[in-house]
Amino acid sequence: MEHFLPEEEMEGLLREFEKHGEKLDRRLTEEEELRNFGHFFWMMKQALMGVGSFSEGGVDDEADFTSWPRMDPSRIMRVVARVPITLEMARVVLAACVALGSDHAVVFDGKEGRCVVFSNGDWCREE
């Protein structure tokens, strides 16, 4: 399902999702959080490489997608997108989130503004 939201509402939704993730992560040690985020990052990287080129930490400035694996571990992965995010790309990311079987989200910051794919199937874009 796709939603178009103003930037303020998108930020509020992401903050709410982060709080939810923090509650889930409280039971994990820092090492477990890092390991889980590392697995999530790897799954998203593989999914995005299926629909474009991917760069870890900005090694390739021309890649379609760039993200940093060593950011604060959480249930949200932030990706810089140099290509428009299509419904097909969102489906690929959602399929990878579903395969993980847990609550995650991917935030794309790109040419057309911000887009977020939540593991529950929601796909939100800024207005």
C-alpha positions in Angstrom: 0.0 0.0 0.0 1.4 3.4 -0.9 0.8 6.5 1.1 1.8 10.1 0.3 2.6 12.1 3.5 4.0 15.6 4.2 7.5 15.6 5.6 6.5 16.3 9.1 4.1 13.3 9.2 6.8 11.1 7.7 9.3 12.2 10.4 6.7 11.5 13.1 6.0 8.0 11.7 9.7 7.2 11.6 10.2 8.4 15.2 7.2 6.2 16.3 8.7 3.2 14.4 12.1 3.8 16.0 10.5 3.8 19.5 8.8 0.5 18.6 12.1 -0.9 17.5 13.9 0.2 20.6 11.4 -1.7 22.7 12.0 -4.8 20.7 15.8 -4.4 20.9 15.9 -3.9 24.7 16.0 -7.6 25.2 19.1 -7.9 23.0 22.7 -7.2 24.0 24.6 -4.7 22.0 26.5 -7.5 20.3 23.2 -9.2 19.3 21.8 -5.8 18.0 25.0 -5.4 15.8 24.7 -8.9 14.5 21.0 -8.5 13.7 21.6 -5.2 12.0 24.5 -6.7 10.0 22.2 -9.5 8.7 19.4 -7.0 7.9 22.0 -4.8 6.1 23.3 -7.7 4.1 19.8 -8.8 3.1 18.9 -5.3 2.0 22.1 -4.9 0.1 21.5 -8.2 -1.8 17.9 -7.1 -2.6 19.0 -3.7 -3.9 21.8 -5.2 -5.9 19.1 -7.1 -7.7 17.5 -3.9 -9.0 20.6 -1.6 -9.4 24.2 -1.0 -8.2 25.0 -0.7 -4.5 27.9 1.0 -2.7 28.8 0.6 0.9 29.9 3.8 2.6 30.1 5.8 -0.6 32.9 3.8 -2.2 31.3 4.2 -5.6 29.8 7.7 -6.0 27.9 6.7 -9.1 26.1 3.7 -7.6 22.3 3.7 -7.7 22.1 3.1 -3.9 24.5 3.9 -1.1 24.3 3.0 2.5 26.7 2.8 5.5 26.8 -0.6 7.4 28.4 0.8 10.5 25.8 3.4 11.4 23.9 3.1 14.7 22.3 -0.3 14.6 18.6 -0.1 14.6 15.6 -1.5 12.7 15.9 1.3 10.1 18.4 1.3 7.2 19.0 4.6 5.5 19.8 4.6 1.8 20.8 7.4 -0.6 19.1 6.7 -3.9 20.3 8.2 -7.2 17.5 6.7 -9.1 13.7 7.0 -8.7 12.2 4.4 -6.3 9.7 2.4 -8.2 7.0 0.1 -7.0 9.1 -2.9 -8.2 12.0 -1.7 -6.1 9.8 -1.3 -3.0 8.4 -4.9 -3.6 12.0 -6.3 -3.7 12.9 -4.6 -0.4 9.6 -5.7 1.2 10.2 -9.3 0.1 13.6 -9.2 1.8 12.0 -7.6 5.0 9.4 -10.4 5.0 12.1 -13.0 4.6 13.7 -11.7 7.8 10.4 -12.1 9.7 10.8 -9.1 11.9 10.0 -5.3 12.0 12.3 -3.3 9.8 12.1 -0.3 7.5 14.3 1.1 4.7 14.4 4.9 4.2 15.4 6.0 0.7 16.6 9.6 0.4 16.6 10.4 -3.3 15.9 12.7 -6.2 12.2 12.6 -5.7 12.3 13.2 -1.9 12.0 10.6 0.9 10.4 7.2 0.5 10.0 4.6 3.3 9.3 0.9 2.9 8.0 -0.7 6.1 8.0 -4.5 6.7 4.3 -4.4 7.2 3.8 -3.6 3.5 3.3 0.1 3.8 5.2 2.2 1.2 5.2 5.9 2.1 6.4 8.9 0.1 6.7 12.6 0.9 4.1 14.8 -0.9 
